[in-house]
Amino acid sequence: MDDQSKILIISDVHGNAEALRAVMNAEDDADHVVFLGDAFVSGPQPIETAELLEKLDADVSIMGNHDKEVLDTSLFAHWPEGWIAFNEWIIGSLGKDVVDRVRAFKPAGEYRVGGISMYLHHGELEKEMPSPLPDSPAESFLAMGSENRCPLVLFGHTHVQFTRTIGEKTYINPGSVGQPRCGRLHACYGVFESGLYFPRKVTYDPRPWIEALESLEVLERRPSMRQWLKTALLSGYGIGEKEPWTRYHSQGYA
């Protein structure tokens, strides 16, 4: 590995171009980029996010559960009507070229980036398995790459920035770039510098995101949904102020 190599690790942008732009500006000297999935659904800036991700040109992009929804709308057909309409607008805005780029996202597996071997996984597990959160049982982590001997496992999905070591393996979640859930409005990510990992976060101005949200015609007849989305972002509770996220907030997680 090049001693000067810098690897940017990002996950869960969720159509928040302002947050992604802030991360890119803060780490514009990165030599390599790893994206752990969930690019567009469900955020109001899909086109801008797509342009930034194309510019970022990640070495590896992992397929997330919401990326699968871009390719197969039946996966959210059971969602409430407002969310279905919103997601269909997002996908329709992206265009074929962007959808094809999503189609090329990689499955979980071992990859070598910047001289470091790492097992990359979005973090979504089988439904009967608890999500890999800071206080989840070891089994949730061992389910990611258990067939692989790589000692470094990177994942997203749960939107909590933390590191946990189990046996000889270290599990790293860089947190969410675009949808914070621990009661703080910022973009979370991580970097490897000279082989060492550092969790990082950066603040940004959410007003362009809010303006994009408020301009959406698809939400014109759904003011309560639009207000819910706005409150969720500004409060830092991207899926609502509830457990376990309020507990993680009190424990200092980002």
N, C-alpha and C positions, 0 to 999 in steps of 0.2 A: 504493500500500500504506500502511495505517495504521502510523505509526512505532512504535506501541506493540504491534502485533500479535505474538502468540506462537503458533507452530504446533508441536504435539506430533507427532512421527513415531514410530510403533511398528510392529513386525512380529513374527511368529512367537511368539505367546503359547502355543500348544500346551497349552491346558487347564491353565495354571498361574495360578490366580486370585490367589495370594499375591504373585507377582511383578508382575502387572498392577495390583493394588491399591497396591503400593508406588510404582509409577510414577505412578499417578493422584494419590496423596497428595503426591508430590514436585512435581508440575506441575499443581496444582489451579487455577492461574490461566491455563491455556492458553485461547486464544480459538478455536482450530481444531485439528482432529485428523485425521491421515492414518494409516490402517491398511493395511499392505502385505501382509496375508494370513496364513493358517494360524492359525486361531482355537482349535480344540478338539482335534484328533487329534494326538498320542495322550497325553492327560494325564488325571489323575484328578478334576479339578474342572470338568467341562464346564458344569454348571448355574450355578455361581458365576461362571465366566468369562463366560457368556452374559449374566448380569445386569449385570456390570460393563461389558461392551461396549455393552449397551443404554444404560446410564447415560452412557457416554462419548460416544455419538452422533457417531461420526466423520463428517466432511464427505465423505470418500471412503474406501471399503473395497475393496481390490483382491482378486480371487479368487486364492487360493493353491492349490498342488497338493493339499494336505490338505483344503482346503475343497471341492474337487471331489469328494473321496472321501466327504464327508458327503452329497453329492447322488447319488453313484453308487458303491455298495458293490462293484461288480465291479472297481473300480480297485485294491482291495486283496485280491481273492479269491485271489491267488497267494501272499500273505504266510503265515508260519507260523500254525498253528491258534490259538495263544495270542493273537497280535496281532489276528487276525480277530475272536475273541470279545471282546477288549477294545474294539476299534473299534466293533463292533456295539452294545456296551453304551453307549458314548459317544453314538452317534447316537440310540439309543433313549431316552436320558436327555434329549436336547435338546428334543424335542417339535416339532410341526409349525410353530409360529410362529417358532421360532429357525431351523429349517431353511429356512423361507421367507426369512428375513432373509439367510441365507447365499446363497440363490439370487439375491438382489439385489446381491451383490458385483459390482464393476465389472471389466471387462477392462482389460488394459494400455492406456495411452493418455495423452494430454496432458490435464491438469486444472489449473484455477486455484483455488488455496486461499489465503485470506488475502492476496490481491493478488500472489501468486507463481505463475508458470506453471512447472509441473513435469511431467516424464514419469514416470508411476508404473508399476512393473512388479514382479511378485512376485519374479522372479529365476530362475525355472525356465526352462532353455533346452532346445533339442533334444538328444536323448541323445548325439549325436555331438560336441556342443560342450562343452568343459570348463566347469564351473560358474564363475560370476564371483567368484573369490576374490582376495585381495590380490596374488598372484603369477601369476594366470592371464594368458593372452595377450590382447592388446588386442581380438582378434576376439570374445571372450566378452562384452565390454562393448558393443562396437559392435553386437552382435546385439540389444540392447535399445533399441528406438526409433530404429533406423538410418534409418527413413523419416521421422523427425520432426526438425525443426530446434531443438527446445527444448534449451537448453544445460544443463539440470539434470535428471538422471535419478536417481530414488530407487528402491531395490529391497531385497528381503530374501532369504529362502530359504537363504543360506549360513551364517547365524548368526555372522558375523564383523563386528565394527564397524570400518569403514574408509571412507576417501574416496580416490578416484583420479581424476585428470584426464587425459583423452586428447584431444588436439587442443583444440577449443573446448568440449568437454563435460566436466562434472563428475559423477561417479558416486558416490552416497552410499548406504552400507548402514548403517542405525542399529544393527545387531546384533539379537539375539533378546531379547525380553522374558522368555520363559518357559523356554527350553531352551539354556543356555549350552553352548558347545562348546570353549572355549579354556582350560579348566582353572581357571575362577574361578566361584564361586557368586554371581551378581548378575544384575540385570535391566538390559539395555542398551537404549537408545533415543536419540533425538535431538530437538533443538528448533531452530526458526528464531526468532530474536528480532531485531526491527528489520532483517529481511532477511539476517541472518548466521546460519550454521549452527553448532551446537555439539553434539558427541557427548557423551552423558551415560550414567551408570550409577548404580544405587542397590542397596544390599543389602536383604535382607528375611529374615524368619524363615521357614524352610522347614518348620517342624514341622506346621502345618496341612495342607500339601501331603502330607507323609509320612503323617499320620493318615488323610487321604482315601484315599491309596493302600492303606494297610494294612487299611482297612475294606471294600475292594471284594470282594464275593462272587465276582465273575467271575475274580479272581486267586487265590481260596482254594486251588484245586488246582494253582496254578502258582507256588509259592514262589520258585523260581529266577528267574522272570521278574520278579516283584515286587521281589526283592532287586536284580536288575540295574537296574531303573528307579530305585530308591532310590539306589544307588551312582552311577549316571550323573548324577543331579541334584546330589548332594552333592559329587561330585568336580569338577563343572563341565565334565565331558565327556559331553554329552547323548546322544551316539551311541557312546560308548566311547572309551577313551584310546588313540587311534591317529593316524597321520598322515592329513592334514597338520595336524590340530588340535594335536598336541603341539608341532609346529614353530611354529605361530602363537602358542602359549602362551609358548614361549621367546623369541619376538620381541616379546612384550608386547601382542599383540592381545587384545581383550576379546570 
